Each structure stands twice: as structure tokens, then as C-alpha cells.
Amino acid sequence: MLDEAKTQNLTIFLMKDYIKDYNSCLKNRSAIKMMTLKDEYNLDGVICIANSSNKPPRWKEFLQKYSSEDIELDDNTSNKALMLVKLQERILALSFGYGRAFLKEEAIEKNFGFKTALNVISPEKIRSVNAATIEDMVVNTQRQSSHSTSQEEFGLNVTNDIMMAVTGIPQNEDIGKTVSGKDSFVVSVCMDADELKIKLESYLNAYNSNTYKDKGFDWIDNVRAIKDSVLREELDFALSEIIKKKDYSKIQIASPDTVNWNDLLGFCFSGIRKDTTDANVYSMEINYVEYFDSINDNSNLFKKLKRDKLYGMNNGENPFAICNVYSALIAQMYYDDKTYILNAGTWYEVNNSFYSRVTEFISSIPISNLSLPKCPKGMNEGEYNLEVAKQQDYYLMDKRLVSVLNGPKHIEACDIFTRDKQFVHVKNKCRSSQLSHLFAQGRVSAQAFTSDQEFRKQVWDKVKSKFGEDVFDYHKKPESSEYEVVYAIIDEKTGDIEDRLPFFSKVNLMLSVQELDRMHMKYSIMMIEKS
């Protein structure tokens, strides 16, 4: 037993509930020496070691106190060890050095550390968070504070941020000095050797708790990335069965990255017996139906999806690979009573109630009263906007940039402005996975128009040539509901709007519309048929 308590840094993993014996946790049992624990600590467990370097690591003294045998670390390999302990019919793995390398990845309970840390951290004493922001692409960020603070100070958006990891100070100092959580639970704790069982039980109890919901972290259940490799394989297989049945209603292919549309001839796929160097095989529409229908051997479907590429070709007729087809898939699937989304190569589980809430919100957005013509296939957005402005009593604002005070240098106020003071923003859904850009464009333009008189004057200077100087008074801040933002999405699919947009696009549309509502700006949405 230690003469006095020392601070220990523990890295703890939880094994999945179906793992019942220690050997099932380990990758290569034959290369590992197991030693039982001393009876005096009342722990059911073993210590696993392998060959290690000639300099004894700091944690050897800690482990030696529990081992019934002398721990000998040999030369010339990396130091690594595990302590496996069975508590409450679960197995915990304490990793030392590179000990995680002993563990089977598929045996590790993902997000154990994250949930445990959230349950023990004081909501006012967070030091750092890792988050992924839901867009049509996913942006990962790490945000740190110079001192402990609340989650509000990290600028997290509870609707479209996925928190992945957290570091902070526990509410109960007996838990430890600091904790971090992702897959593992990392804690710096002052303890005697005979306190280990009590500490481990408290961490396991914290994992099984849902107190994080009472601390204002209930929103983390909205969406979570799937890191479990076994579940990912199950989802891939389920999606392959849908593709084999040619049910493409909830599937599309779109570039996960922003592309320069002004320098693009079109898209093409490799793996469908077409020459990707031939400009004639490229189309502005990503024909995913043609791609799926070309697949003859479904036995290795996802190997093919990860091997084949989505190509683009620029105006100089130079082809370039955008990504593999799997990374360009956007799919929505209901599996095992849960909703899953595949986006940019990552599977996400969406809380069913959150999914319903978003979908219901989208269905409540007013449908625009504008009557816009169909968009011929092959016509780009700029050509469409020009034709619409010619045929109807509208003013073409597309590509006519307006400066913003204390903002981006220049932006488009909209694509089309109507006599009824409607800012119409047009986007071809099939041409871009970045629908969030469309929704942000409407929001940013509305913010500038309501708050910046000079921005209003620049818009007025342009549209007065068609509608006259009385079209609106740029000197006055817009009255409530005087103006309207219209989101017009060109789409070849049919059906209800809430069923035609990718889920992450619906989340961004909801956030933009909520912001327009706070500005007292009218808003509506419409789908333009592609013929």
C-alpha cells in the first residue's frame, strides 16, 4: 500500500457488454504475458505486459503494487501494459504506455469516456471541447479556453454541432483533478492503491448515469457519429441491399467538397466503362442512377464504391478526381428502429425525435407564391436566372455584387429581385452538395439589408432602373414582414420538400429560417422542376 496518496494519470477503456473474458479483449494473446492481481486489493483482474524498453516507465511502480509477481520489462520494444478488471459484469481496461495496442478495436465501447466525462464534469468548468459542425460537409474543430468556463462560452450550436470529446474539472473532487473523455476516460486522480476499486466503480456508475441531460448537455443525443466498426459494416450492408433493389429514393451522389462551378464542364464516374479523359462523357448532372445501374457484380459493392471515383472536368478539359464514390454518397436509412445518415463517408445516428422535429419544422415553412418556370436539363443556374428575368417582371441580381459594412467584401443580395420585394435565391440541388451556401446566402443578405443602409442603397440603385425609385425607401429600416426571402431549389426529384432535401441540409435550412424569423423577415421555399 502506498504510504501517501499520489496523483495517478489513468486512461480507462470499457469493453463491450458481450465481452465476458479477458482473452476476448486482446488481439494476440500468445504474445502477452498475464499476471494475476494481489488478493489484498479485492480486484478480479489481470495485468498484461509485453517486451518493453530498458528505461522503466513511470507507471511500472503503480502496476507493481497490484501484481502478484515481479514485473520485468525487457529491452528494445515500446513500453505497453494493460490492467484488465471485471466490475459489475463489465471489463475495464487501464492502458499504460501503448497498452491500447493490445486491445481489439471492435471490443472497445465507443464514447465511454465522453459520456462518463460529461456526467462528472462541472458544466461551469469546461476546458476544451472537440466538435463537428453539421453542414452538407462536416467541419471538425477543437475549441480551448484559457480557463475553466461554461459550454456557452465555446460557441457551440446545440442544433448542428456534434460534440465529440470534452475536458474539464469534475464537480466532485473525489473523481479526480481533471478528466477528459472520448473513447477512453482519462483522469488525473490523487489516490492510494487500495482506492482503485472504488474509483473504477465510481467511473462505471458515472457512465451508466444520465445526469449530463440535467446539466444542459441533453442536445448531444441529437446526432452522433458512428465509430463502431461492426455497426458501420452492418449499415453498409443494409445500404447495399437497398441499392441492389434499385430503391434510390433516399440516396444521391454529390461532391462533398466545394467545386468551382465557373470552371466546370461536368461530372463523370470511373468504373462504368467510360473514358474519363473524354469531355463528351461529362455532364453537369451527377447521374447516380446510371452509375448504380451499371454495376453487374453486387457481391463486392462497397469495395467498388470505395475504388471508383467521382471525376470533374474543368473548362480546359482536364479531368480531376474529386473523391471516391463512397465519400460522395448521401443516404438516409431506417435500420433497427433508428435513423441513420451517410454523409461524406461517415455514418451518423440521428435521434428519432430530433429527426421528426426537424422534418416537421421544414414542412411548416410556407411554400412560395412565385410561379417560376421549369429548368431545362443541362441549363445552369446563371442561364436559368437570366431566362426567368427576361420572361417575367423581375430584376436579375445574379453576379451583381453588393458590398457589406463590416462583413465580406462583396456578396450577391439575391439572384432575382421582384417588384413585390422578394429576394429570390436559386440553387441547383443536383449540381452542389453545398445547399448550406444557399441558405446562408439568404440569411447573410437579409442581415445586411436590415442593418446596413448603404447595402440597401446599393440594392435600390440597381433595381430602381426596372421598378422605379419608389420600389422601396432605402433610408428606412425595413418594416416587419415588408420583404421576403425565397429559397428556390432546382430538383429533378418529386415529392414533399421535407422528403427531398438531405437531412443535414434540412438542419441548416431550419437554422437559417429561424434567424430570418428573428429579423422579422418573411420567408418561403419552393422547388423548381427540372425537365
C-alpha positions in Angstrom: 0.0 0.0 0.0 1.2 3.5 -0.7 2.5 5.4 2.3 0.7 8.5 1.0 -1.7 9.3 -1.8 -0.1 10.0 -5.2 -1.5 11.6 -8.3 -2.0 9.0 -11.0 -3.0 9.5 -14.6 -5.3 6.8 -15.6 -6.5 6.0 -19.2 -9.5 3.7 -19.0 -11.5 1.9 -21.7 -14.7 -0.1 -21.3 -15.2 -3.3 -23.2 -18.5 -4.0 -24.9 -21.1 -5.8 -22.8 -20.8 -9.1 -24.7 -17.0 -9.4 -23.8 -17.0 -11.7 -20.8 -13.4 -12.9 -20.5 -10.1 -11.3 -20.7 -8.7 -13.2 -23.6 -11.6 -11.8 -25.8 -10.3 -8.3 -25.2 -6.9 -9.0 -26.7 -5.6 -9.1 -30.2 -2.7 -11.5 -29.8 -3.0 -13.5 -26.6 0.1 -15.6 -27.4 2.4 -12.5 -27.4 1.2 -11.3 -24.0 2.2 -12.3 -20.5 -0.7 -12.3 -18.0 -0.2 -11.9 -14.2 -2.9 -12.1 -11.6 -3.7 -9.3 -9.1 -2.9 -9.4 -5.4 -5.7 -10.6 -3.3 -5.4 -7.7 -0.9 -7.0 -5.3 -3.3 -10.1 -7.3 -3.8 -10.0 -6.9 -7.6 -10.9 -9.5 -10.2 -8.4 -8.8 -12.9 -5.1 -9.4 -14.6 -2.1 -7.4 -15.8 -0.9 -7.8 -19.4 2.6 -6.9 -20.4 4.9 -7.3 -23.4 8.5 -6.6 -24.1 9.4 -3.1 -23.3 12.3 -0.6 -23.3 15.3 -0.6 -20.9 14.1 2.5 -19.1 11.3 1.6 -16.7 8.3 3.7 -17.3 6.7 5.8 -14.6 3.7 3.6 -14.4 5.7 0.4 -13.5 5.7 1.4 -9.8 1.9 1.8 -9.9 1.3 -1.6 -11.5 3.8 -3.4 -9.4 1.8 -2.6 -6.3 -1.1 -4.8 -7.6 0.8 -7.6 -9.3 1.4 -10.9 -7.5 4.7 -11.3 -9.5 7.6 -9.0 -10.3 7.0 -7.1 -13.4 10.1 -7.3 -15.7 10.3 -5.1 -18.7 12.7 -6.2 -21.4 14.7 -4.1 -23.9 14.2 -2.9 -27.5 10.4 -2.5 -27.8 7.8 0.1 -26.8 6.6 0.1 -23.2 3.0 -1.1 -23.0 0.8 -2.7 -20.5 -2.9 -3.2 -19.5 -4.7 -3.9 -16.3 -8.0 -5.7 -17.1 -10.6 -5.5 -14.3 -14.0 -7.0 -14.1 -16.6 -4.9 -12.3 -20.4 -5.1 -12.4 -20.2 -7.8 -15.1 -18.2 -5.4 -17.4 -14.5 -5.4 -18.2 -12.5 -2.2 -17.8 -9.1 -1.8 -19.4 -6.5 0.5 -17.8 -3.9 1.3 -20.5 -0.3 2.2 -19.8 2.1 3.4 -22.4 1.0 2.0 -25.7 -1.2 -0.6 -24.0 -4.2 0.2 -26.2 -2.4 -1.7 -29.0 -3.2 -4.9 -27.1 -7.0 -4.3 -27.4 -9.2 -5.5 -30.2 -10.6 -2.3 -31.6 -14.1 -3.9 -32.1 -14.2 -4.8 -28.4 -13.9 -1.2 -27.2 -17.1 0.6 -26.1 -17.1 3.8 -28.2 -17.8 7.1 -26.4 -17.4 5.5 -23.0 -15.0 8.3 -21.9 -17.1 11.0 -23.5 -20.3 10.1 -21.7 -18.5 9.5 -18.4 -16.7 12.8 -18.6 -20.0 14.7 -19.3 -21.6 13.1 -16.3 -18.9 14.1 -13.9 -17.6 17.5 -15.2 -19.0 20.6 -13.7 -20.9 22.4 -16.5 -19.2 25.6 -15.5 -15.7 24.2 -15.5 -15.0 23.0 -19.1 -11.5 23.5 -20.6 -11.9 22.2 -24.1 -14.3 20.6 -26.5 -14.0 18.8 -29.8 -16.9 19.2 -32.1 -18.1 18.5 -35.6 -20.4 21.0 -37.2 -23.2 19.6 -39.4 -23.1 21.2 -42.8 -23.6 19.5 -46.1 -20.0 18.7 -45.3 -18.8 18.1 -41.8 -16.2 20.5 -40.2 -14.2 19.3 -37.2 -13.0 21.8 -34.7 -11.2 21.8 -31.3 -12.0 24.8 -29.0 -10.0 25.5 -25.9 -10.3 28.0 -23.2 -7.5 29.6 -21.2 -9.6 29.0 -18.0 -12.5 26.8 -17.0 -15.8 28.0 -18.2 -19.3 27.0 -19.3 -20.3 25.4 -22.6 -22.0 28.6 -23.8 -18.5 30.3 -24.0 -17.4 27.8 -26.6 -19.9 29.0 -29.1 -21.5 25.6 -29.6 -24.7 25.4 -31.6 -27.0 22.9 -29.9 -28.8 22.2 -33.2 -26.0 21.5 -35.7 -22.9 20.8 -33.6 -21.9 17.2 -32.6 -19.7 17.2 -29.5 -17.0 14.5 -29.8 -14.8 15.0 -26.8 -14.6 17.1 -23.7 -12.1 18.1 -21.0 -12.9 19.8 -17.7 -12.9 19.7 -13.9 -15.2 17.3 -12.0 -18.0 18.6 -9.7 -16.9 16.1 -7.1 -13.2 16.4 -6.3 -13.0 12.7 -5.3 -13.5 11.8 -9.0 -10.2 13.5 -9.9 -8.5 16.8 -10.6 -9.2 16.9 -14.3 -10.9 14.5 -16.7 -11.1 14.1 -20.5 -13.4 11.8 -22.4 -13.6 10.4 -25.9 -13.5 6.7 -26.3 -11.3 6.4 -23.3 -11.8 8.2 -19.9 -8.6 9.9 -18.9 -8.4 11.1 -15.3 -5.8 12.7 -13.1 -6.6 11.5 -9.6 -4.9 11.5 -6.2 -5.4 8.1 -4.7 -4.0 5.3 -2.5 -3.5 1.9 -4.1 -6.4 0.4 -2.2 -8.8 3.0 -3.6 -8.6 1.8 -7.2 -11.7 -0.4 -7.0 -13.7 2.4 -5.5 -12.6 4.8 -8.2 -13.3 2.4 -11.0 -16.8 1.7 -9.7 -17.5 5.4 -9.5 -16.4 5.9 -13.1 -18.5 3.0 -14.3 -21.5 4.3 -12.3 -21.0 7.7 -13.9 -21.1 6.1 -17.4 -24.4 4.4 -16.6 -25.9 7.7 -15.4 -27.8 10.2 -17.5 -27.0 13.3 -15.3 -25.5 15.0 -18.3 -29.0 15.7 -19.5 -29.7 17.7 -16.4 -26.6 19.8 -16.9 -27.7 21.1 -20.2 -26.0 18.6 -22.4 -29.1 16.7 -23.5 -28.6 18.1 -27.0 -25.6 15.8 -27.6 -28.1 13.0 -28.3 -29.5 14.7 -31.4 -26.8 13.4 -33.7 -23.8 11.2 -33.1 -21.1 9.9 -35.4 -20.9 6.1 -35.6 -17.4 4.9 -34.7 -18.3 1.2 -34.0 -16.7 -0.6 -37.0 -19.1 -3.6 -36.6 -22.2 -1.3 -36.8 -20.7 0.6 -39.7 -20.3 -2.7 -41.6 -23.9 -3.6 -40.8 -25.1 -0.2 -42.1 -23.0 -0.6 -45.3 -24.5 -4.0 -45.9 -28.1 -2.7 -45.3 -27.5 0.1 -47.7 -26.1 -2.2 -50.3 -29.3 -4.3 -50.2 -31.3 -1.1 -50.8 -29.1 -0.3 -53.8 -29.4 -3.8 -55.2 -33.2 -3.3 -55.1 -32.7 -0.1 -57.1 -34.5 2.0 -54.5 -32.7 5.3 -54.9 -35.4 7.5 -53.3 -33.2 8.2 -50.2 -29.8 8.1 -52.0 -27.9 10.6 -54.0 -24.3 11.3 -55.0 -22.9 14.8 -54.6 -19.4 16.3 -54.3 -18.6 16.6 -50.6 -16.2 19.4 -51.4 -16.8 22.8 -52.9 -16.1 22.9 -56.6 -15.6 25.9 -58.9 -18.7 25.9 -61.0 -17.5 28.6 -63.2 -14.7 26.3 -64.4 -16.5 23.1 -64.6 -17.7 21.2 -67.7 -19.3 18.4 -65.7 -19.0 15.1 -63.8 -18.3 11.5 -64.7 -17.6 8.3 -62.9 -14.8 5.8 -63.3 -15.7 2.2 -63.2 -18.6 2.4 -65.7 -16.6 1.7 -68.9 -16.3 5.4 -69.9 -13.2 7.2 -70.9 -12.8 9.9 -68.1 -10.4 11.8 -70.4 -13.2 12.4 -73.0 -15.1 15.6 -72.4 -18.1 14.2 -74.2 -18.9 11.8 -71.4 -19.2 14.6 -68.8 -22.5 16.0 -67.7 -23.4 18.8 -65.3 -25.8 16.4 -63.7 -24.4 13.7 -61.5 -26.1 10.7 -62.9 -26.0 8.3 -59.9 -28.8 6.2 -61.3 -26.7 5.4 -64.4 -23.8 4.6 -62.1 -25.7 2.2 -59.8 -27.5 0.5 -62.8 -24.1 -0.2 -64.4 -23.0 -2.4 -61.5 -23.1 -6.0 -62.5 -21.3 -7.7 -59.6 -23.1 -6.8 -56.3 -21.0 -9.2 -54.2 -18.3 -6.6 -53.7 -20.4 -3.5 -54.0 -18.8 -1.4 -51.3 -15.3 -2.3 -52.4 -16.3 -0.9 -55.8 -17.8 2.2 -54.3 -14.5 2.9 -52.5 -12.4 2.1 -55.6 -14.4 4.0 -58.2 -14.0 7.8 -58.4 -16.3 10.8 -59.0 -14.5 12.9 -61.5 -14.9 16.5 -62.6 -13.5 18.2 -65.7 -12.6 21.8 -66.0 -13.1 24.1 -68.9 -9.6 23.3 -70.1 -10.8 19.7 -70.5 -8.5 18.5 -67.7 -10.2 15.7 -65.6 -9.6 15.6 -61.9 -10.7 13.1 -59.2 -13.0 14.7 -56.6 -13.3 11.7 -54.2 -14.2 8.0 -54.2 -17.9 7.3 -54.8 -18.5 6.1 -51.3 -17.4 9.5 -49.9 -19.8 11.2 -52.3 -22.8 9.2 -51.2 -25.6 10.9 -49.3 -28.0 8.3 -47.9 -30.8 8.2 -45.3 -31.8 4.8 -43.9 -34.0 3.5 -41.2 -32.3 0.5 -39.6 -33.1 -1.4 -36.4 -35.7 1.2 -35.4 -33.2 4.1 -35.7 -32.5 6.7 -38.4 -29.0 6.8 -39.9 -27.4 9.2 -42.3 -24.4 8.5 -44.5 -22.6 11.8 -45.4 -19.0 12.3 -46.7 -18.1 8.8 -45.9 -19.3 8.9 -42.2 -22.4 7.3 -40.7 -24.4 9.2 -38.2 -27.2 8.1 -35.9 -30.0 10.7 -35.7 -32.2 10.8 -32.7 -35.7 9.9 -33.9 -37.4 12.7 -32.0 -34.8 15.2 -33.3 -35.3 13.9 -36.9 -39.1 14.3 -36.6 -38.7 17.8 -35.1 -36.5 19.0 -37.9 -38.7 17.4 -40.6 -41.9 18.9 -39.1 -40.3 22.3 -39.0 -39.3 22.1 -42.7 -42.9 21.1 -43.6 -44.2 24.2 -41.8 -42.1 26.6 -43.9 -44.5 28.4 -46.3 -44.5 27.5 -50.0 -43.7 30.5 -52.1 -46.5 32.0 -54.3 -44.0 32.7 -57.1 -44.6 30.9 -60.4 -41.2 30.1 -61.8 -40.8 28.0 -65.0 -39.2 24.6 -65.2 -35.5 24.4 -65.6 -34.4 22.5 -68.8 -31.8 19.8 -68.2 -28.3 20.9 -68.9 -29.1 24.6 -68.2 -27.0 26.0 -65.4 -28.2 28.4 -62.6 -26.9 31.5 -64.3 -28.6 30.7 -67.6 -31.8 29.9 -65.8 -31.8 33.1 -63.8 -31.2 35.1 -66.9 -34.1 33.5 -68.8 -36.5 33.9 -65.9 -35.6 37.6 -65.6 -36.2 38.1 -69.3 -39.5 36.3 -69.4 -41.1 37.9 -66.2 -41.2 41.2 -64.5 -38.1 40.5 -62.4 -34.7 42.2 -61.9 -31.6 40.0 -62.4 -29.3 40.4 -59.4 -27.2 37.2 -60.1 -23.5 38.1 -60.2 -24.2 41.7 -59.4 -22.3 42.0 -56.2 -23.0 44.4 -53.3 -20.6 45.5 -50.6 -21.3 44.8 -46.9 -20.4 47.0 -44.0 -18.0 45.1 -41.6 -18.7 41.9 -43.5 -17.5 40.0 -46.6 -16.2 42.4 -49.2 -19.0 41.7 -51.7 -21.9 39.4 -51.8 -24.9 38.7 -54.0 -28.0 40.3 -52.5 -30.0 37.6 -54.3 -30.3 36.0 -57.7 -33.6 37.6 -58.7 -35.5 40.6 -57.1 -39.2 41.0 -57.7 -41.5 44.0 -57.7 -43.1 42.6 -54.5 -39.7 43.0 -52.7 -38.9 39.3 -52.8 -35.2 38.3 -52.6 -35.1 35.0 -54.6 -32.1 32.7 -54.1 -31.8 29.9 -56.6 -29.7 26.8 -56.3 -29.5 23.6 -58.4 -29.6 20.8 -55.8 -28.1 18.2 -58.2 -25.2 20.4 -59.0 -24.0 21.1 -55.5 -23.9 19.3 -52.2 -23.4 22.7 -50.6 -27.1 23.7 -50.1 -26.0 25.3 -46.9 -24.4 28.0 -49.0 -27.8 28.8 -50.5 -29.4 29.1 -47.0 -26.5 31.1 -45.7 -26.7 33.5 -48.7 -30.3 34.3 -47.9 -29.6 34.8 -44.2 -26.5 37.0 -44.7 -28.1 39.1 -47.3 -31.2 39.7 -45.1 -29.0 40.6 -42.2 -27.1 43.2 -44.3 -30.3 44.6 -45.8 -32.0 45.1 -42.4 -29.0 46.6 -40.7 -26.9 48.4 -43.3 -28.4 51.4 -45.1 -25.5 51.6 -47.6 -26.3 48.0 -48.6 -29.9 48.9 -49.1 -28.9 51.9 -51.2 -26.8 49.7 -53.4 -29.6 47.3 -54.0 -32.0 50.3 -54.6 -29.5 51.8 -57.1 -29.7 48.6 -59.1 -33.4 47.7 -59.0 -34.8 51.3 -59.5 -33.9 51.1 -63.2 -36.7 48.5 -63.6 -39.1 49.2 -60.8 -38.7 52.9 -60.3 -37.4 55.0 -57.3 -40.5 54.2 -55.2 -39.7 50.4 -55.1 -38.7 50.9 -51.5 -37.2 53.6 -49.3 -33.6 52.7 -48.5 -33.4 55.3 -45.8 -35.7 53.5 -43.5 -35.1 50.2 -41.7 -37.4 47.6 -43.3 -40.7 47.2 -41.6 -41.7 43.8 -40.2 -42.8 41.4 -43.0 -42.3 44.0 -45.7 -39.7 41.9 -47.5 -39.5 38.2 -48.2 -36.6 35.7 -48.7 -37.4 33.0 -51.2 -35.3 29.8 -51.4 -35.8 28.2 -54.8 -34.2 24.8 -55.3 -34.0 23.2 -58.7 -34.5 19.5 -58.4 -35.4 16.6 -60.7 -37.0 14.5 -57.9 -40.6 14.9 -57.0 -42.5 14.8 -53.6 -42.7 16.8 -50.5 -39.9 19.3 -49.8 -39.2 17.8 -46.4 -38.5 14.4 -48.1 -36.4 15.8 -51.0 -33.6 17.5 -49.0 -30.7 15.7 -47.3 -31.1 15.7 -43.6 -28.1 18.0 -42.9 -29.4 20.4 -45.4 -32.7 20.5 -43.6 -30.9 21.3 -40.4 -29.2 24.2 -42.0 -32.4 25.4 -43.6 -34.1 25.3 -40.2 -31.4 27.4 -38.6 -31.4 30.0 -41.4 -35.2 30.3 -41.3 -35.2 30.7 -37.5 -32.7 33.5 -37.9 -34.9 35.2 -40.6 -37.8 34.9 -38.3 -35.9 36.7 -35.5 -35.2 39.5 -38.1 -39.0 39.7 -38.8 -38.3 38.8 -42.4 -40.8 36.8 -44.3 -39.5 33.6 -45.9 -40.7 30.8 -48.1 -39.4 27.9 -50.1 -40.2 26.3 -53.5 -38.9 23.5 -55.7 -38.3 24.2 -59.4 -39.0 21.2 -61.6 -36.2 20.1 -63.8 -37.5 18.9 -67.2 
